[in-house]
Structure formats: structure tokens, C-alpha cells
């Protein structure tokens, strides 16, 4: 799942304190904060039970007066790219988005 939320004039919302698990990201906008979390698959999730957790990446980016929130929910397979590699790909993707 991938989603983009645009908040025209919302850049000031990102000027506050960094979220508990947030990371400052350089080179994406005037200010950018990334939050990564994992949720196990299971009987109460919206997908079949799995040993592979769903990893959620949320990147909040301020450019000029505007802010956009980019969210991706993915499965990171133990035999696939690492979380750090996926994070790099996600940040690179967001750099190329004009808003």
C-alpha cells in the first residue's frame, strides 16, 4: 500500500518535536521526518496470518509552505532487501515527487 497526503500551507505542522521513533532525513525537503514501525500479521490483522510482519514507513516532508505525508506498508521478506535498503528506496522515491 502506498499513499500520499498533501497539506497545502501545512509546513509549520512539521516544525515541532521529533516523534519518539522519528528520524530526521536530509535532502528531501526543507524538513523531513521518517517513522518506521512493524506490526505482526495475525488473526486480527486484515491479511492472512504470516511470520513476516508488515513494515510501515511514514515520511513527512515540508517544502516551502506545504507538507506532504508519504506512507508505505510493505512486507520485508527475510530473503529480500533489508529494512535499511527499503528505507533508502522509499526516501529516493519521495525525493522525486513534486508537490
PyMOL commands that set and color helices and strands:
alter all, ss='L'
color gray80, all
select helices_A, chain A and resi 11-14+83-95
alter helices_A, ss='H'
color red, helices_A
select strands_A, chain A and resi 2-7+22-24+31-39+54-63+66-75
alter strands_A, ss='S'
color yellow, strands_A
deselect
rebuild
show_as cartoon
